């Protein structure tokens, strides 16, 4: 994982808004009090490409988790749009979940970005 990937996500989600409502976006853990928020976690590099016993590139993977006490589909659409505009590919999406302990709906979207050396 390159340091630039961390900086990129922090920058692209600064002042993140959907339908004129600010949605907090935090790395790994959200410590605020809003009921709708996003967290992201880098989950590693994978699918390495090699030639002549040298690494040529890999994919960086990141999970983006959306939590909300209401409909989050517009948030999901905006997240996918922003990530695709920054050269990430949507790789997977979790089932819709409901967390009994928090009363929040939750989904995880996994994105990959190819990085060549």
Steps between C-alpha positions, in 0.01 A plus 500: 500500500640835406473802726349684203197267513425613856539865401282452192207358695528768765496769230219363284269458798571837665169684540308203354135594443198319363182699431657801676550299820856451627593138563807450723769275354768362733789258480416171680280640781244780524492673839226754438130493579334511156288199410620500139873468436765318299819326603775361278772244558780389273495123490829440323669447170430198288507346155864582450638501147850366441741467210862389508469447878411867559178651622341711228188606684211410726151600605436711809173403667282715722172430681255786531229450761179705494294520818162671518170497685319573170522430127866509396467423127579858389811492720606169347453638147711808581778291661517273193508803268782669693707183524458418130596859410823439694593180314364249751296203382206374705596144583231379739201608709376340819138408557285764664545470875322633807695532823278434801741657751514839320169500313686584178487356152845410368663397173862448399626575151843374396703689241828419328752724330780374279842634582790440265866553589 
